[in-house]
Amino acid sequence: MRRRGGARRRLRLVSTRPAVDVVLPFRGTNAQLSRVAQRLAALQVRSGDTLTIADNRRGAVDGRQGPVRIVAAGERQTSYHARNRAAAAGRAPWLVFLDADVLAPADLLERYFAVGTGEQVGILAGAVVDRPPAADAASAAERYAWLKSSMSQEVTLAGGEWAFAQTANAAVRRVAFEQVGGFEAGVRSGGDADLCFRVRAAGWTLERREQAAVTHVNRATLARMLAQRARHGAGAAWLARRWPGALPRRRWLGLARWSARRAATGVLAGVRGDRDAALLGLLDGPAVWAFELGRLIPNRPRPRALRRS
């Protein structure tokens, strides 16, 4: 009898999962939008949950694809503006933020709340796992990103007082989100870190949810990978100005020496036939340089009037 009672108590705990508004910003083609909506619709939801894509393209219109609501958010070309717009369209006590380049398991929301959440917890950091590359067909960029676990939350959660959850997969309590004013809408990168810093400064805590894992699809070309790194560098420079002590820049002379050593290691590994070690040695330098040089790029999009037609 005691065992059956325990099972009933566990069932009641699971059944009290809070309602969730799932938010995903998007900018791409109509065909890509349909594929992203289909993936989002595969999530297991309960009464009170919503699935929303914030369409960040110019001329976007509100709509619906199956159970997924499409919210037009094209006024400002940033993913954080899009996330704010979609978050404002819901009322659930928790927001789960995903990116268009992640693959989520159907039971992701159940995994987030499989264990209790304290009243002062404002952010839950789900896991982000880089998709293993196909053995023969993977590009150098895809394999490098996988070897480095480039999108792992372990990278950003290891920052001590500057630890933050990436919005590729994170849950935020709505009251905490609204208390700090949501995302800084005008930046291209770094808004997830900035949100986490403000939420934690307001007295909320951050917890990990490794069981709530998604798979990240990495950039397929070196050009796109390095462009992503440069964009992250622009966000790092913005964060360093906004939050002194966070994400300090590297000294370029030391970086040049380190890059040369890594390249030499890569060449020697290639001579030995160690493909992965060669790839890491040869691409570590360009990847870090792209990030550091990206600090020189403005982190706010240019006004439309200044862009070329």
Backbone bond lengths (Angstrom), bond angles and torsions (degrees), N, CA, C in turn:
res aa  C-N    CA-C-N  psi(-1)  N-CA   C-N-CA  omega(-1)  CA-C   N-CA-C  phi
1 M - - - 1.467 - - 1.529 110.84 -
2 R 1.303 117.29 -41.10 1.454 120.66 -179.25 1.518 110.57 -62.85
3 R 1.346 116.27 -39.49 1.454 119.37 -179.24 1.517 110.74 -64.81
4 R 1.365 116.45 -40.83 1.461 118.54 179.90 1.526 110.05 -65.53
5 G 1.331 117.04 -38.66 1.460 119.72 178.07 1.516 111.56 -62.70
6 G 1.376 116.65 -39.64 1.454 120.10 177.25 1.506 111.54 -62.60
7 A 1.326 116.32 -39.88 1.461 119.45 178.55 1.513 110.85 -63.35
8 R 1.353 116.67 -40.13 1.457 119.51 178.75 1.522 110.98 -64.32
9 R 1.344 116.78 -38.84 1.462 119.56 179.33 1.518 110.23 -64.85
10 R 1.347 117.77 -42.16 1.458 120.26 178.35 1.517 110.83 -62.43
11 L 1.323 116.98 -39.73 1.454 120.77 179.19 1.520 110.82 -63.35
12 R 1.323 117.11 -40.29 1.459 119.47 179.21 1.526 110.95 -65.36
13 L 1.347 116.37 -38.69 1.451 119.42 178.59 1.518 111.07 -61.26
14 V 1.341 116.49 -44.82 1.454 120.30 -179.77 1.517 110.89 -64.60
15 S 1.364 116.52 -39.25 1.453 120.14 -175.02 1.516 112.58 -69.69
16 T 1.338 118.61 -14.29 1.454 121.02 -178.68 1.528 112.13 -93.48
17 R 1.331 117.77 18.79 1.457 118.88 176.44 1.528 109.73 -53.94
18 P 1.347 117.26 134.50 1.465 118.36 -179.28 1.522 111.45 -68.49
19 A 1.311 115.34 155.18 1.457 119.90 174.32 1.524 109.55 -67.02
20 V 1.328 115.48 149.98 1.464 121.67 -173.22 1.521 109.75 -133.72
21 D 1.322 116.39 137.79 1.466 122.52 167.89 1.527 107.22 -102.40
22 V 1.318 116.94 114.00 1.461 121.24 177.92 1.523 108.32 -88.57
23 V 1.341 116.82 129.10 1.463 122.78 -174.72 1.520 109.17 -124.01
24 L 1.324 116.32 131.88 1.461 121.54 -179.87 1.532 108.60 -140.16
25 P 1.344 118.77 118.27 1.464 120.69 176.57 1.523 110.03 -80.86
26 F 1.331 115.86 150.38 1.468 118.97 -176.45 1.517 110.40 -144.71
27 R 1.347 114.33 140.81 1.457 121.34 167.75 1.528 107.48 -149.08
28 G 1.299 116.90 113.36 1.467 121.26 -177.86 1.513 109.43 -176.55
29 T 1.330 115.55 -150.95 1.452 120.32 -179.68 1.524 110.58 -91.84
30 N 1.324 115.84 167.00 1.459 120.12 177.36 1.523 111.28 -61.81
31 A 1.328 116.42 -38.97 1.465 119.94 178.75 1.522 110.82 -63.48
32 Q 1.333 116.87 -41.44 1.460 120.14 177.42 1.516 111.09 -65.65
33 L 1.321 116.57 -37.79 1.464 119.95 177.79 1.522 110.79 -60.30
34 S 1.314 116.98 -42.40 1.463 120.31 179.42 1.524 111.09 -63.37
35 R 1.331 116.79 -40.59 1.471 119.26 179.80 1.526 111.17 -66.90
36 V 1.327 116.56 -41.38 1.464 120.15 178.81 1.531 110.13 -64.42
37 A 1.329 117.01 -41.08 1.465 120.50 179.06 1.523 111.21 -63.83
38 Q 1.321 117.27 -38.38 1.465 120.46 178.10 1.519 110.85 -64.31
39 R 1.324 116.88 -41.50 1.468 119.45 178.34 1.518 110.97 -65.51
40 L 1.338 116.43 -41.05 1.459 119.65 -179.32 1.526 110.82 -66.32
41 A 1.328 116.19 -37.17 1.470 120.56 -179.25 1.518 111.97 -66.45
42 A 1.339 118.13 -17.98 1.464 121.56 179.80 1.524 112.61 -76.50
43 L 1.343 118.46 -10.31 1.460 120.36 177.52 1.522 110.34 -66.86
44 Q 1.316 115.91 140.02 1.461 121.21 175.39 1.523 108.55 -76.71
45 V 1.328 116.32 123.20 1.466 120.77 -177.83 1.519 109.84 -122.53
46 R 1.317 114.44 163.08 1.462 122.00 176.34 1.519 109.15 -121.69
47 S 1.304 115.78 174.97 1.454 120.85 176.86 1.526 109.42 -58.86
48 G 1.302 116.47 130.54 1.457 121.15 -178.99 1.503 113.98 99.66
49 D 1.350 118.17 -17.80 1.458 121.55 177.18 1.532 110.24 -78.96
50 T 1.320 116.68 150.44 1.460 121.08 172.62 1.524 109.62 -133.33
51 L 1.329 115.64 152.90 1.460 123.32 177.35 1.522 106.66 -121.02
52 T 1.328 117.24 119.25 1.464 120.61 -174.77 1.515 110.97 -133.30
53 I 1.335 115.53 130.32 1.458 122.46 170.28 1.520 107.65 -105.03
54 A 1.325 117.07 128.37 1.456 122.43 176.15 1.517 108.07 -95.92
55 D 1.328 116.87 108.54 1.463 122.49 -177.01 1.521 108.57 -81.49
56 N 1.350 115.76 109.08 1.458 122.27 -173.27 1.528 112.97 -93.59
57 R 1.320 116.63 15.46 1.460 120.18 178.81 1.522 111.12 -85.49
58 R 1.321 116.48 149.54 1.459 119.41 173.94 1.520 109.60 -62.17
59 G 1.303 116.87 138.92 1.453 120.82 179.04 1.512 114.34 78.44
60 A 1.330 117.73 9.68 1.466 120.68 179.02 1.520 110.02 -63.12
61 V 1.320 115.41 151.01 1.467 120.91 178.43 1.519 109.01 -129.15
62 D 1.327 115.54 153.58 1.459 120.52 175.92 1.529 109.44 -65.42
63 G 1.321 115.75 149.92 1.457 119.49 178.34 1.514 110.76 -172.81
64 R 1.299 115.04 -163.01 1.460 121.26 -179.75 1.515 108.97 -154.66
65 Q 1.327 115.75 139.38 1.457 121.71 171.94 1.527 106.54 -126.25
66 G 1.329 115.74 99.70 1.456 119.88 -175.10 1.515 109.79 62.61
67 P 1.331 117.08 -131.18 1.469 119.65 -179.36 1.523 113.39 -80.18
68 V 1.321 117.44 -0.65 1.467 121.44 -175.07 1.527 109.96 -96.41
69 R 1.313 115.35 124.18 1.454 120.87 176.96 1.530 109.01 -86.53
70 I 1.343 117.00 135.97 1.460 122.69 176.09 1.525 107.39 -105.64
71 V 1.322 116.38 121.45 1.464 122.23 179.88 1.521 108.12 -110.28
72 A 1.325 117.09 124.95 1.458 121.55 177.74 1.523 110.06 -69.59
73 A 1.341 116.60 128.08 1.466 121.22 -178.55 1.520 109.54 -145.29
74 G 1.325 116.40 47.26 1.452 120.81 -174.45 1.508 115.75 -95.25
75 E 1.326 118.55 6.37 1.463 120.18 -176.91 1.525 112.10 -67.12
76 R 1.315 117.19 -35.23 1.462 122.05 178.85 1.521 107.55 -128.68
77 Q 1.318 116.92 131.31 1.453 120.83 -173.50 1.530 111.52 -86.30
78 T 1.325 115.79 64.00 1.463 120.71 173.52 1.523 108.61 -139.22
79 S 1.311 115.60 146.93 1.462 119.97 179.50 1.520 111.54 -67.21
80 Y 1.331 117.48 -26.61 1.466 120.16 -177.51 1.527 110.91 -74.93
81 H 1.316 117.10 -36.72 1.468 119.25 171.22 1.521 110.04 -59.91
82 A 1.342 116.02 -42.98 1.461 120.12 -179.72 1.521 110.93 -62.91
83 R 1.315 117.36 -42.70 1.462 120.40 179.76 1.535 110.83 -63.58
84 N 1.319 116.74 -42.59 1.472 119.38 177.81 1.525 111.20 -59.58
85 R 1.332 116.72 -43.47 1.451 120.62 -178.13 1.530 110.44 -62.79
86 A 1.328 116.90 -45.43 1.465 119.71 -179.33 1.522 111.24 -68.14
87 A 1.336 117.24 -38.41 1.461 119.99 179.51 1.528 110.61 -62.41
88 A 1.333 116.84 -38.20 1.457 120.53 -178.91 1.517 112.47 -68.59
89 A 1.333 117.13 -17.51 1.466 120.68 -179.18 1.520 112.48 -81.35
90 G 1.336 118.02 -8.90 1.458 121.24 -178.33 1.516 112.59 -114.36
91 R 1.337 115.20 176.21 1.462 120.56 -179.05 1.525 112.46 -136.83
92 A 1.312 118.55 2.86 1.467 121.04 -177.02 1.524 110.52 -65.32
93 P 1.329 118.22 152.90 1.472 120.59 -177.47 1.523 113.81 -70.84
94 W 1.347 117.94 -15.41 1.461 120.19 177.67 1.523 109.79 -128.81
95 L 1.328 114.77 144.56 1.458 123.05 173.46 1.520 108.46 -112.10
96 V 1.317 117.35 131.76 1.462 121.59 173.11 1.518 107.43 -113.28
97 F 1.334 115.80 118.11 1.458 121.70 -178.78 1.531 109.76 -98.73
98 L 1.323 115.03 130.44 1.452 122.52 175.83 1.521 108.57 -128.33
99 D 1.324 116.38 162.40 1.457 121.41 173.76 1.519 110.27 -108.62
100 A 1.328 115.85 161.13 1.457 120.32 -178.18 1.527 112.51 -70.10
101 D 1.335 118.13 -18.37 1.465 120.46 -178.30 1.529 112.79 -100.85
102 V 1.335 117.20 25.51 1.460 120.05 173.50 1.521 109.35 -119.34
103 L 1.328 114.60 152.74 1.466 122.65 176.93 1.521 107.23 -112.45
104 A 1.320 116.31 118.98 1.470 121.21 -174.76 1.520 110.28 -105.35
105 P 1.347 118.22 141.48 1.462 120.18 174.18 1.523 110.19 -68.94
106 A 1.318 116.30 154.22 1.473 120.14 -176.51 1.518 112.01 -58.74
107 D 1.329 117.71 -33.68 1.469 120.62 -175.97 1.526 112.61 -97.01
108 L 1.334 118.07 27.71 1.464 121.07 -176.92 1.521 112.22 -56.47
109 L 1.329 117.72 -43.75 1.466 119.90 -176.55 1.521 111.37 -66.60
110 E 1.326 116.82 -37.67 1.463 119.89 175.90 1.532 110.32 -63.83
111 R 1.314 116.56 -38.82 1.461 120.20 -179.64 1.528 111.75 -64.95
112 Y 1.324 116.41 -36.42 1.464 119.37 179.57 1.526 112.00 -60.75
113 F 1.322 116.20 -38.53 1.456 119.40 -172.52 1.526 111.93 -114.30
114 A 1.342 116.62 25.94 1.460 120.88 177.53 1.523 111.31 -67.85
115 V 1.322 117.10 -24.69 1.467 121.68 174.93 1.516 107.82 -118.14
116 G 1.318 116.19 156.62 1.448 120.65 -176.69 1.518 113.41 -64.07
117 T 1.313 115.29 154.78 1.462 122.13 179.91 1.522 108.83 -122.08
118 G 1.327 116.61 120.90 1.459 121.00 -179.58 1.516 111.96 -63.41
119 E 1.320 116.10 158.13 1.462 121.25 -175.55 1.523 112.80 -65.72
120 Q 1.330 118.31 -24.18 1.456 120.45 -178.64 1.525 112.66 -94.96
121 V 1.326 117.13 1.00 1.463 119.97 178.11 1.526 108.84 -77.80
122 G 1.327 116.13 119.39 1.454 120.42 -178.42 1.516 113.86 -103.20
123 I 1.354 116.46 -22.56 1.463 120.84 -175.28 1.522 109.21 -138.02
124 L 1.316 115.75 136.35 1.454 122.84 172.44 1.524 108.27 -116.60
125 A 1.317 116.61 124.53 1.459 121.54 -178.85 1.522 109.40 -98.38
126 G 1.319 116.64 105.12 1.453 119.69 173.80 1.516 110.02 -74.35
127 A 1.319 116.85 165.43 1.461 121.20 -179.25 1.531 110.44 -84.02
128 V 1.336 115.59 149.20 1.459 122.38 174.59 1.524 107.29 -125.60
129 V 1.318 117.05 118.42 1.461 122.96 -176.78 1.522 108.27 -113.53
130 D 1.331 117.50 126.70 1.451 120.49 177.86 1.526 110.26 -68.53
131 R 1.323 116.64 136.23 1.463 120.69 -177.41 1.521 110.52 -67.36
132 P 1.330 118.37 128.02 1.466 120.45 178.02 1.523 109.94 -60.26
133 P 1.323 117.65 134.06 1.465 119.86 -179.45 1.517 111.41 -75.38
134 A 1.318 116.17 152.27 1.456 120.61 173.51 1.528 108.61 -63.26
135 A 1.305 116.70 139.79 1.463 121.03 -171.47 1.521 112.73 -55.75
136 D 1.311 117.94 -42.14 1.457 120.36 -173.88 1.528 113.50 -107.56
137 A 1.326 116.82 -27.30 1.462 119.73 -171.21 1.521 113.79 -95.44
138 A 1.316 118.81 -7.63 1.463 120.42 -174.65 1.520 111.39 -69.39
139 S 1.332 115.30 143.24 1.457 120.15 175.15 1.531 109.17 -79.16
140 A 1.335 115.08 166.87 1.466 119.79 177.87 1.523 110.30 -60.87
141 A 1.341 117.24 -38.43 1.462 120.83 -179.13 1.520 111.21 -64.90
142 E 1.328 117.09 -44.22 1.460 120.83 -179.60 1.525 110.81 -63.86
143 R 1.327 115.78 -44.46 1.473 118.01 -177.74 1.532 111.10 -68.82
144 Y 1.324 116.68 -38.33 1.460 119.86 179.00 1.530 110.46 -62.53
145 A 1.331 116.70 -47.12 1.462 119.82 -178.97 1.523 111.00 -61.06
146 W 1.334 116.27 -37.75 1.463 119.68 179.10 1.526 110.63 -68.26
147 L 1.329 117.52 -43.54 1.463 120.78 179.54 1.529 111.57 -62.19
148 K 1.326 117.06 -34.41 1.458 121.19 -178.55 1.526 112.89 -87.30
149 S 1.348 117.72 -7.12 1.469 120.71 -172.32 1.521 109.06 48.66
150 S 1.319 115.63 52.41 1.457 121.55 -167.09 1.515 113.92 -63.59
151 M 1.335 117.72 -29.54 1.461 119.92 -177.86 1.526 113.26 -102.89
152 S 1.318 117.26 9.48 1.457 120.01 -177.49 1.528 111.27 -63.14
153 Q 1.318 116.01 138.71 1.464 120.16 173.93 1.530 110.95 -63.87
154 E 1.331 117.07 -20.83 1.454 118.88 178.88 1.525 111.42 -60.13
155 V 1.318 116.74 -29.55 1.461 120.79 -179.55 1.530 110.35 -68.14
156 T 1.328 116.90 -46.66 1.468 119.86 -175.05 1.526 112.61 -86.52
157 L 1.316 117.75 -20.69 1.463 119.81 179.12 1.528 112.46 -85.73
158 A 1.329 116.25 -3.98 1.463 120.05 -179.01 1.527 112.02 -91.51
159 G 1.322 117.89 12.18 1.458 120.67 -173.36 1.508 115.97 -89.59
160 G 1.349 118.14 13.21 1.460 119.32 179.14 1.516 111.49 62.05
161 E 1.341 116.36 -123.69 1.463 118.92 -179.32 1.523 112.07 -65.64
162 W 1.340 117.61 -17.61 1.462 121.83 179.43 1.522 111.59 -104.27
163 A 1.304 118.27 20.44 1.467 121.20 177.37 1.524 109.53 -67.89
164 F 1.325 115.44 143.89 1.470 118.86 177.60 1.525 110.08 -151.40
165 A 1.328 114.42 158.83 1.462 121.79 177.76 1.518 109.06 -98.48
166 Q 1.316 115.91 136.35 1.460 120.50 177.64 1.533 109.87 -79.98
167 T 1.317 115.34 139.81 1.461 118.93 -178.87 1.527 112.15 -78.13
168 A 1.329 117.72 7.21 1.461 118.76 167.45 1.522 109.97 -62.39
169 N 1.353 116.17 -25.28 1.464 121.81 178.76 1.527 108.87 -166.92
170 A 1.301 116.05 92.18 1.469 120.76 -179.58 1.517 109.55 -153.15
171 A 1.324 115.50 149.61 1.463 121.80 175.72 1.523 108.13 -115.06
172 V 1.327 115.91 138.02 1.456 121.53 -179.41 1.525 108.82 -129.97
173 R 1.318 115.61 131.61 1.458 119.65 176.82 1.536 108.36 -66.09
174 R 1.329 116.82 130.48 1.458 120.04 -174.12 1.525 112.56 -58.94
175 V 1.318 118.26 -41.61 1.459 119.48 -177.21 1.526 110.40 -63.16
176 A 1.345 117.82 -35.82 1.462 120.92 177.09 1.527 110.13 -69.97
177 F 1.321 116.34 -42.47 1.459 122.07 178.63 1.524 110.89 -58.40
178 E 1.314 116.36 -47.16 1.461 120.19 -177.94 1.522 111.67 -73.55
179 Q 1.320 117.00 -32.00 1.465 120.17 179.56 1.525 111.53 -59.58
180 V 1.343 117.18 -38.65 1.468 120.62 -177.48 1.522 112.25 -95.01
181 G 1.328 117.54 2.06 1.460 119.92 176.20 1.505 115.93 86.86
182 G 1.339 117.53 17.19 1.459 120.03 177.99 1.515 112.69 71.34
183 F 1.327 115.33 -158.85 1.462 121.23 -179.34 1.524 111.14 -77.35
184 E 1.320 116.14 152.11 1.458 121.17 166.74 1.526 106.37 -70.65
185 A 1.316 115.86 109.71 1.469 120.18 -166.65 1.519 114.13 -75.78
186 G 1.322 119.02 -19.02 1.452 120.34 -170.15 1.508 116.44 -93.95
187 V 1.338 118.63 7.94 1.466 119.81 -177.42 1.516 111.05 -109.79
188 R 1.339 115.21 156.49 1.460 120.53 -179.11 1.527 112.24 -88.51
189 S 1.338 117.20 -29.65 1.460 120.89 -175.73 1.523 109.26 -148.58
190 G 1.333 115.98 156.17 1.459 120.74 177.77 1.508 114.58 90.53
191 G 1.332 118.09 -3.69 1.456 120.05 -177.75 1.505 113.85 -66.62
192 D 1.346 117.45 -29.13 1.464 119.15 178.48 1.517 110.94 -68.90
193 A 1.346 116.87 -42.53 1.464 119.79 177.37 1.522 110.80 -63.29
194 D 1.317 116.55 -45.05 1.460 121.11 -179.34 1.524 110.88 -60.06
195 L 1.328 116.94 -42.41 1.465 119.52 177.97 1.524 110.53 -61.07
196 C 1.329 116.67 -46.32 1.466 120.15 -179.37 1.523 111.40 -61.79
197 F 1.326 117.41 -41.49 1.463 119.82 179.44 1.528 110.48 -62.04
198 R 1.334 117.42 -42.01 1.464 120.47 -178.54 1.524 111.50 -70.66
199 V 1.323 116.84 -39.01 1.463 119.88 178.67 1.524 110.15 -64.10
200 R 1.321 116.82 -43.59 1.461 119.75 179.94 1.531 110.78 -68.35
201 A 1.333 117.66 -36.95 1.463 120.56 177.55 1.522 111.46 -64.66
202 A 1.328 116.54 -24.99 1.464 120.86 178.94 1.524 112.41 -82.97
203 G 1.330 117.28 1.57 1.459 120.53 174.70 1.513 115.60 104.24
204 W 1.341 117.28 1.18 1.452 120.33 178.05 1.519 110.12 -88.23
205 T 1.329 116.33 162.26 1.461 120.79 -179.66 1.526 109.99 -115.56
206 L 1.322 114.06 166.02 1.466 122.50 179.47 1.521 108.74 -118.87
207 E 1.304 116.78 133.67 1.463 121.49 176.85 1.524 110.27 -126.42
208 R 1.319 115.02 152.87 1.465 120.49 177.18 1.527 110.51 -87.56
209 R 1.310 114.20 150.79 1.457 121.78 172.54 1.531 107.75 -136.35
210 E 1.344 115.59 73.10 1.461 119.75 -176.42 1.521 113.11 -59.76
211 Q 1.349 115.63 -28.35 1.461 118.44 -178.61 1.522 112.12 -71.50
212 A 1.324 116.96 -18.02 1.475 121.28 178.39 1.526 107.91 -94.00
213 A 1.326 116.15 76.28 1.463 121.65 -171.93 1.521 111.63 -105.33
214 V 1.336 115.74 142.58 1.457 122.17 171.89 1.526 107.81 -121.11
215 T 1.328 115.69 162.91 1.461 121.95 178.62 1.518 109.06 -106.26
216 H 1.319 116.09 128.45 1.463 121.23 -179.23 1.525 110.08 -95.43
217 V 1.330 115.71 130.83 1.469 121.71 176.94 1.527 107.45 -91.75
218 N 1.328 116.58 113.48 1.460 120.94 -173.63 1.525 112.51 -77.97
219 R 1.334 115.12 162.38 1.459 121.50 177.35 1.529 109.57 -61.71
220 A 1.331 115.23 141.18 1.471 119.82 -172.52 1.519 113.23 -89.48
221 T 1.329 118.59 -16.99 1.460 120.73 -178.63 1.517 110.53 -123.72
222 L 1.332 115.64 155.03 1.461 119.80 178.70 1.526 110.77 -63.16
223 A 1.341 117.29 -37.74 1.461 119.89 -179.47 1.522 110.81 -61.05
224 R 1.320 116.86 -44.17 1.464 119.86 -179.18 1.529 110.90 -70.80
225 M 1.331 116.96 -36.33 1.456 119.47 178.26 1.528 110.87 -64.30
226 L 1.347 116.55 -44.85 1.459 119.93 -178.99 1.528 110.89 -68.93
227 A 1.327 117.53 -34.57 1.463 120.17 176.10 1.526 110.45 -64.01
228 Q 1.328 116.55 -39.57 1.466 120.18 176.77 1.522 110.48 -63.14
229 R 1.324 116.55 -42.62 1.461 120.22 178.77 1.532 111.11 -62.94
230 A 1.339 116.86 -39.69 1.465 120.11 179.13 1.529 110.61 -64.88
231 R 1.324 116.21 -40.11 1.464 119.43 178.05 1.529 110.62 -63.17
232 H 1.329 116.64 -40.93 1.463 119.67 176.31 1.530 111.32 -63.41
233 G 1.333 116.08 -35.19 1.460 119.39 176.85 1.517 112.34 -64.67
234 A 1.342 116.61 -38.71 1.464 120.07 176.37 1.524 109.99 -61.56
235 G 1.330 116.32 -40.74 1.459 119.89 177.11 1.516 112.13 -65.37
236 A 1.343 117.21 -37.57 1.463 120.73 179.66 1.524 110.97 -64.02
237 A 1.339 117.07 -41.00 1.466 119.84 178.88 1.521 110.70 -64.53
238 W 1.316 116.61 -41.73 1.466 120.74 177.78 1.524 110.72 -62.15
239 L 1.333 116.93 -43.43 1.458 120.56 179.22 1.525 111.60 -64.94
240 A 1.338 116.71 -39.28 1.466 119.90 -179.40 1.525 111.07 -63.42
241 R 1.330 117.40 -33.42 1.473 120.08 176.85 1.522 110.87 -74.83
242 R 1.303 116.72 -39.18 1.462 121.62 -176.40 1.524 111.53 -76.71
243 W 1.320 115.92 -34.12 1.457 122.02 -177.56 1.542 108.09 -129.11
244 P 1.323 117.86 83.21 1.466 120.87 -177.46 1.537 111.64 -52.80
245 G 1.313 114.62 129.42 1.464 120.60 -178.09 1.506 113.42 104.18
246 A 1.327 116.79 -19.57 1.461 120.49 178.89 1.524 110.01 -86.22
247 L 1.325 116.34 135.56 1.463 122.92 172.74 1.535 113.17 49.60
248 P 1.321 117.43 57.85 1.476 119.02 179.34 1.522 111.18 -66.45
249 R 1.315 116.08 152.09 1.464 120.23 -178.97 1.522 110.61 -77.70
250 R 1.317 115.07 158.38 1.460 120.65 175.24 1.527 109.55 -87.33
251 R 1.323 115.65 152.89 1.461 120.39 174.11 1.524 108.51 -77.04
252 W 1.315 115.90 132.07 1.450 119.87 -170.84 1.534 112.83 -67.97
253 L 1.324 118.07 -33.99 1.473 119.73 179.67 1.521 110.04 -64.88
254 G 1.328 116.51 -46.27 1.461 119.52 177.22 1.507 112.17 -63.79
255 L 1.325 116.56 -36.95 1.460 120.76 178.49 1.516 110.86 -65.78
256 A 1.343 117.62 -38.22 1.465 120.67 179.09 1.534 110.48 -64.16
257 R 1.319 116.93 -42.46 1.466 120.00 178.97 1.520 110.92 -65.16
258 W 1.329 116.58 -44.06 1.464 120.54 178.95 1.524 110.41 -62.08
259 S 1.321 117.70 -42.29 1.461 121.47 -179.28 1.514 111.30 -62.31
260 A 1.329 116.23 -40.74 1.468 119.49 179.02 1.521 110.97 -63.85
261 R 1.331 116.64 -40.97 1.467 119.58 178.70 1.517 110.82 -65.19
262 R 1.336 116.70 -41.79 1.468 119.67 179.72 1.528 110.80 -64.45
263 A 1.347 117.29 -39.23 1.464 120.00 179.33 1.527 110.76 -64.73
264 A 1.330 116.22 -41.57 1.463 119.55 178.47 1.522 110.98 -62.94
265 T 1.326 116.05 -40.82 1.463 120.15 176.51 1.519 110.74 -61.31
266 G 1.316 116.39 -40.20 1.454 120.14 179.21 1.511 112.63 -65.06
267 V 1.324 117.03 -41.42 1.471 120.76 178.72 1.520 110.32 -62.48
268 L 1.331 117.07 -46.36 1.463 120.65 179.99 1.529 110.80 -62.84
269 A 1.315 117.08 -39.43 1.458 120.23 178.35 1.530 110.45 -64.35
270 G 1.332 116.61 -38.31 1.454 119.53 177.31 1.510 112.17 -63.87
271 V 1.328 116.97 -38.67 1.459 120.96 177.41 1.526 110.71 -62.79
272 R 1.328 116.12 -36.12 1.471 120.34 179.18 1.525 111.51 -77.34
273 G 1.321 117.23 -12.70 1.461 120.08 -178.19 1.510 114.00 88.16
274 D 1.331 117.36 13.19 1.468 121.42 178.42 1.523 107.80 -88.25
275 R 1.317 117.00 92.45 1.457 121.86 -172.75 1.520 113.15 -60.84
276 D 1.324 117.07 -45.27 1.459 119.59 -175.69 1.520 111.87 -68.64
277 A 1.323 117.18 -42.22 1.463 119.60 178.56 1.524 110.69 -64.89
278 A 1.332 116.20 -36.08 1.459 119.94 177.53 1.525 110.48 -64.92
279 L 1.319 116.16 -43.36 1.457 120.37 -179.58 1.523 111.06 -62.53
280 L 1.323 116.42 -43.77 1.463 120.03 179.81 1.530 110.50 -63.92
281 G 1.323 116.69 -44.89 1.456 119.38 -178.00 1.518 113.03 -64.57
282 L 1.320 116.57 -39.83 1.456 120.25 -175.40 1.534 113.03 -79.51
283 L 1.324 117.55 -27.38 1.464 119.60 -176.47 1.527 114.08 -102.24
284 D 1.329 118.32 -13.31 1.460 119.16 178.67 1.527 111.22 -58.18
285 G 1.326 116.05 -45.63 1.458 120.01 -178.99 1.519 112.69 -61.54
286 P 1.336 118.82 -55.69 1.468 118.99 178.57 1.528 113.60 -56.64
287 A 1.340 117.63 -37.66 1.462 119.99 -178.66 1.529 110.74 -65.34
288 V 1.327 116.77 -44.03 1.468 119.41 -179.22 1.524 110.73 -72.03
289 W 1.319 117.19 -37.74 1.466 119.49 177.73 1.527 110.93 -63.80
290 A 1.339 117.05 -39.58 1.469 119.64 177.65 1.519 110.20 -60.03
291 F 1.320 116.57 -41.60 1.463 120.73 178.74 1.521 111.03 -64.00
292 E 1.330 116.88 -47.70 1.461 120.31 -176.19 1.524 111.62 -69.24
293 L 1.326 117.82 -41.16 1.461 119.94 177.31 1.522 110.97 -68.90
294 G 1.332 116.24 -27.39 1.452 119.42 176.20 1.515 112.96 -62.05
295 R 1.325 116.64 -21.31 1.471 119.95 176.57 1.532 112.00 -61.43
296 L 1.322 116.96 -19.91 1.455 121.01 -179.97 1.521 112.48 -84.66
297 I 1.331 117.19 -8.20 1.462 122.12 -176.90 1.525 108.94 -90.19
298 P 1.320 118.28 137.48 1.470 119.77 176.12 1.527 110.71 -58.94
299 N 1.314 115.84 141.07 1.465 120.24 -179.43 1.520 112.32 -94.52
300 R 1.307 117.32 3.72 1.461 121.00 176.36 1.523 108.96 -115.48
301 P 1.315 117.74 134.37 1.464 119.77 178.56 1.527 110.85 -60.20
302 R 1.328 115.03 147.21 1.453 118.55 175.08 1.529 110.16 -67.55
303 P 1.337 117.32 145.92 1.470 119.09 174.71 1.526 110.20 -57.13
304 R 1.303 115.85 149.06 1.464 119.92 -176.42 1.521 112.44 -56.35
305 A 1.307 117.00 -37.32 1.458 120.34 -176.54 1.522 112.80 -63.65
306 L 1.353 116.33 -22.09 1.444 120.72 -178.43 1.505 112.97 -93.06
307 R 1.329 116.86 -7.45 1.443 120.43 -179.44 1.520 110.61 -85.15
308 R 1.315 114.21 151.88 1.453 118.32 177.06 1.525 109.69 -72.94
309 S 1.292 115.05 141.95 1.474 119.28 179.49 1.513 109.73 -76.25
